[in-house]
Amino acid sequence: MKIISKYHFKGVAGTYPPDPDGVMTILYEFDTEAEMNASGLLHDSRRTTCFMSNGKYCVGGHFEATKPKTKIIAVDFDGCLCKNQFPEIGDEIYETLRRLKEEQRNGARLILWTCRRDNALAAAVGWCAFHGIHFDAVNENLPDIITAFGGDTRKIYADEYWDDKAVKMP
């Protein structure tokens, strides 16, 4: 028996993009019908499909438990955590800092999502650490998201995007 693919789905199978905390569907491949029958997967209530492809026997279903979903927040720096005085660091925006710390205490994973780079980025990360905010990633996706998409993407994946220039869409 060999796992030939894993698919992540949120809600109804076939939705996109893959959600690493959604439902896990695994497709197993067997060389012989006897091997497939011996696996016990045909009698597993989590099995959703069984078919033959290119001379191989395949069984698919929701066979792996997934961890509870944790919120991912991508947060901008200038104009969101501090007043925008780029390339300097402006005064704190206390309400945003308070709420972000609260989200982090409640288990949210945080990504600093900013145009800053090099020394200006290092200064922003240090400023946030001084204010009690520690990031799970900086200007990149979280490792489990990279795995779910099969590589890193240019767009940061998050459940919420905090940005002073954001427009809420319906």
N, C-alpha and C positions, 0 to 999 in steps of 0.2 A: 504494500500500500504506500502511496506517495501523495502528499498534498501537492496539487498542481497549481492551485491559485487560491487566494484569499480576497474576498471582496467585502468592503465595509459599506453598509447601507444605513441610512437614518430613516426610520419609518418604513415606507413601502420599498420593497426590493427594486432596484433599478434607479433610485434617485441619485442625483449628482449634486454637489461633489461628495467624495467619500468622507465619511465622518468617523474618525478613529474611535469615538466613544459610542457609536451607533451599533447596530446589529452586525455581527460578524457572520458571513456566509463563507463556507469552505468547500472547495471541490476536491474530492479524493479520486485518484486514478488507480485502477487495478489491472494487472496483466491478464488475469483469468477470471472467469465467472465464479469458480470455486473460491478463489481468494476474496472476491467481493462478498460472497455469501458468508464466508468464515469471519469476516470483519464484524458482523452483527449490525452494521449500519443500515441495512435494508429494513430492520425491525425497530429502528430508533425513531421515536416520534418526532425528533427534530429534523429528520430527513425531508427534503422538499423536492428532490428530483433524482432520477436514475436514468441513465442513457448510455449508449455505446457510441464511441467516436474514434475513428481511425484504428479500429480493432482493439480499443481499450474500453474497459468498463468504468463508468464514472458515476459517483454518488455525490450529491451536493446537499447542503443543509446548514442550519444554524447550530453548529456543533461546539462553539467555543463561547464561554461566558465572557462578558465584557465588563470593564470597570465602570462605576458610576461616572456620569459626565461631570466634568468640572468646567466652569466658565473660563473662557480665554478672553482677556481684554487687551487690545492693542491701544496704547495711549500715546498721544503726541506730547512733546515737551514744551516748546515755545508757544505761548498763548493758551496752553491747557494746564500745565502744572505750574508754570511761572508766566509772568507778564512777558510779552514778546519784545525782547530787546536784542535780538540776535545781531552780532555774534556773542554779545554779553549775555549773562543770565539775569533775567528780571526778578522782581519780587515774587514771593510765593503767592499762589492762588490757593488759599487755605481750604476752601470748601472742596476743591478737586482732590487735594492731597488727603484730606480727611476721609473722603469717600473711597479713594483708591486703597488706602490702608485698611479700611473696613472690608472692602471686597477681598483683599489679600488675606486678611484674617479669616474670612469665610471660605477660603480655599481656592479663590480665583487664581489662575496663572496669568502673569503679566508679561507683556511684550512692550518694550520701549520702541515706539514707531516714530522716527524723526528723520529729518533731512540732515541733521548734524552729522559730522564725520570727523575723524582724526582727533585732534586735541579738544575741539569743541564738543565732540561726542563723549570723550572721556570725562570732561568737566561736568557734563549733564548727568552721566551715570553716577559720578561721585557726589554731586549735589543731591540726587535722589536718595542715595544710600545715607547721606547725612540726615535726610528728612525721614528715614525709616522705610523707604520703598526699595525693594530688591526685585530685580527682574529675572524671569525665567529665560528670557531671550532678549537680544537687542538687535533690532533691524533685521531679524530673520525669524523663520518659522520655528516652532517647537519641534524637537526630534520626532515625536510620535506623528506629527502632522506631515513631516518630510517623508516618513515611512508610508503613511496612508496614501500620499500622492505619488509615491514612487520616485521622489526627488524633491529638491527645494523649488519653490515657485517664486516668481518675482513678487506676487501679491502675498501679503501677510494674511494668513487665515486666522480669524478671531470670531467670537460670538458678538462682541461689542467693539466698536471703534470710537474712541474718545478723541475728538479733535475740535478745536475752536472754529475751524472752517467747514465743518461737516454740515450737510443738509440732510435732514431726515426724509427719507422717501417712503411713500405709502407701502 
